[in-house]
């Protein structure tokens, strides 16, 4: 579906589908709630609804851990709108009571009870399927849909096998861990699996139908729907299982160390083999985009930097510290030798060397045991040790050691200037200048080493730009949707240039949009943002605007940057929130998106007593709190919040009538 002309400003609301609450929902927001949200948007003068990914994630609550690039999550199905459920309910008082109990027991809860809601929905679907299986199997509409969506065969086979293997990941299955497409096709035609295969196809058929109907209803109201395509797949996914060739299972995607994580991040998600994808004309990606184009007017390209290069962590390691950008130009053993680093010197840079005295001081009684299992002396007469050949971080984490000793050993493991990628190729470690090996180099050696690293970086930048432009040209030209990139993180120089050339919107989060290379790191004025960007004061992975304002750093400078005088008030009252949001809406970004919680800051009735309770996710943590946020009221009651709706509408009207500056290309 097409987005509106980029000739004016747009304003929208970001809310996960699961966070919605309506008079008909059962413990979680559902696809059928989206038209109601669009009705509220019209009351509030908003143009755009942005949602998080709605792919099936199995039992994982994170919407970014997709078990399929195509399958939708049954969690968001409205059971009563499934025709067979409605038919059985009309005949079965017990099922009618079950559905009523689900709504009364689950929907009053403050947060989503993910596992319970999903289990109870599956129970109802299975119960109805058992009653209507013959009718469902004979449904020509379902048959045509399966024929037009061949991905559902692989997904259904994967789901059936997963159930038969006790819901374990395919990497732990007893067999069929790496099937060929012919084997999957044979299982699709296996009579003993027919009922279960049809069950999963039926669920997906209804899920797609409900999302498509909801999207159409949103569009008919004149509101634009913006989806979110997670770039990566979970390892335990139908796509990685069935299409091993388009992934590099020897690596896991993540992020290098930063101010929030000194060890970096390892997301545990396989990286793509872009060469294989290119050889198939990116067919898998084209099909993803084609499916999404049936639902959305715009879409968020999750982690767009990954299309240029991904931070790849070897599967045998754990911390992001051990990663490197892929693709990249790797330093060869020959280049290192020609720069004066012989084999012994390269080993010094690429392998941690630990003095025996430090080992004995730190590990005490465990030292002999550890030397025997995972360390080896550098030479016969030296009291100096390196990690044994083939010993990796995953082995280290499995050692039975006291916590402090294990952390010391892990610190030594990360202490290197080069990461060995293959027998004769090396990547500079992210923290190479902090490594013992680098600090031990002479001034002349450091200069030669730095020149090599800079040389590799220059070539890598060219590689990244070429790959990013090639892949994003495909993404930009394969669908009518408006692409909006999430371009946060360590951004290569080529990224904003390529995005601008292709007309892909970037992302600006004001609290992080500063001139970091200038004294005082001043905020960039919002009116100086490029027009081809999305401005969002908060997103699902950050605190809300109110929590940031009241409990975090950097707000005093932001207060001044917004043009306010005097001392910053520490509490973001509804009145102050109105003023702050008004200034944020001065942004020159084409689209300004607010989490719905940020709009609730305008209302004493809807804001939480503790703003931390309104957060969607805290990155780097795995808790029941994450991804469980729900609206404090149902959407129908938001229609009656006249004061709030009027405030939002008046704020947005001022922006709607402003003339955008489309000439600003960079900040």
C-alpha positions, 0 to 999 in steps of 0.5 A: 500500500502507498503512503501519502505524498511527502510534501507535508508533515505527518504525526503518529502514534507508536503502540505494539498490537499486544498493548491495545485493550478493547471491549472485545479483546482477551488479555492482549491486543488483537489485529481487530483492535487496529481500526478502533485505534484508527478511530481514536487517531482521527479524534486526536488528529493523528495520521499514522499508526506504527506497530512492532513486528507481529511475526510468530515468535513461538513462546518468546515474548520479544517480537524481534525473535521471529520463528518465521519471516512470514507467519503471523502470531496467533496471539493477535487472533480474535477468536470470535472472528474466526468463522469456525469458532463463531459457528461452534460457539453458537452451538456449544454453550461450554465454548461460549462460557470458555470465551467469556471466562477468558475475557473476564479473567485475562483482560482486567490484568494490568499487563499481558500474561503472554504464556497463559493467553497464548496457551488458552487461545491455542486450546480453543483453536485446537478444540474447534479444529477437532470439531470442524476438521473435515469442513476446514480441510475441504475449504477451497479458500484455505486451499487456494491460500496455501497454494499462493503462500508456499512458505506455510508448508515449510512453517507447518512442517517445522511446527509439527516436528517441533511439537513432536520433538517436545518443543525443543529447538531444531538444533536439539532434534533427534533427526531432520536437523538439516533437511533438503527441500525434497524431504520437507515436501515429502513430510508435507505429503505425509498422511500421518501429519495431515491433520496437524499441518492443516491446523497450522495452515488454518491458523495462519490463514485466519491470522492473515485474513484478520490483519489484512481486514484490519489494515484495510479498515485503517486505510479506509479511515485515512490513517496510515499503518506502519509495520516493522520488519525484523531484519534477523531471524531466531536460530530456532525458526522455520527459515533457518531450519529450512533454508540453511544456505541463506544464513551463516550459522557459524556467526551470531549477530550482535553489537560492539561494546558501547557505553551501555554494554562494555562486553557488547551484545550477542543477540544469538541470531544467525547472520545472512549469507548475502552472496547466496541471497544475491545468487537467487535475486534475493527471492526470500527478501522479495517475498517478505516485502511482497507480503508486508506490502499487503498490510502496510503503507510504510515499514520500519527497516529494523537495524538497517546498518545490518544491510551494510554490515553486521557485527558478527560474533563467532558462534563458539563465543559469547560476548560481543567483544569477540565480534567484527564487522561482516563483511569487512576487509580482513588483514592477512598474515602477509600484510602483517608480516610486510609491516614488520609483524612476524608470526610470533608478533601476530600471535602476541596480538591475536592470543592473550598471553597470561603471566603464570604469576597472575594466574596463580594469584587469581586462580589459587588452587584451581590453577593446575586444573585450569592449565591442564584443561584450557591453557598451554605454556608459550614455551618450555622455559617461560612462565607465560600461558595462552589459551589452548587451541580450540578453547573458546568462550563457550567452553570457558563459561561452562567451567566450574569456577568461583564467579570472580575467578571465571570473570578474571579468566574471561577478561583475559580471554577478551584481552587481544588486539586482533580477532583471528577470523581464519588461519591467516586472516584477522580483524581488529578487535573493537577494544584493541587499543585497550589490550595489553598487547597493543599497549606493549607495542613500541610507538613505531609499532603502534603507528604501523599497526594503526595504519594497517587498521585504517587501511582496512577500514577505508576498504571496508567502508567501500564494501559496506556502501556497495552492499548497502546500496545494492540491497536497499535498492532492492528493498526500496523498489520491491514494494509500494510501502514507504521505507523508514530505516532504524539507523542507530548505533555505530553508523558508517559514513556511507549510511546517511548518504545511501539512505538520502539517495534512495529516499529512505527515511532515517531515524532521529531520537532527540536525546541521542541526536547531538553533535558528538564531535563538538565541545559540550556535545550540543543537541542538534536543533529539531528544526534542523533535522533532515526532512527525510527522517522520522523523529521519535522522542522515545521508542520501544527500547528506551524509557518514555519521554516522561521517565527520561525527563524525570529520572535520567541524564541529559535533560537540562541541556535538552530543556535549553536546546528546546528554547526554554529559559530558567531552571528546568522543572524536574516533574513533567506535569501534563501542562509541561508535557504539552509545552515540551511536545509542542516544541518537539513537533517543531521538528523538520522530520517528515514524520513525528512518532510518539509512543502512546504513553508519551501522549498519556503524559498529557493526562492525569487520568491516563499517566501511570503513577510511576513512569517506569511502569510504562516502559515496553522493553529494557534492552539487555534484560530478560524478564516478564516485565518486558513486552507486557505493557498494556493500555490503562484503558480500553480504546473505546474509552479513549474516544471519550477523553475529550480534553486529551484528544483536544490537546493532541489535535491542537498540537498536531494542527500547528504542525500540519499547517507548517511548510517543511524544509525539504532541502536539509539532507544531513544533520 
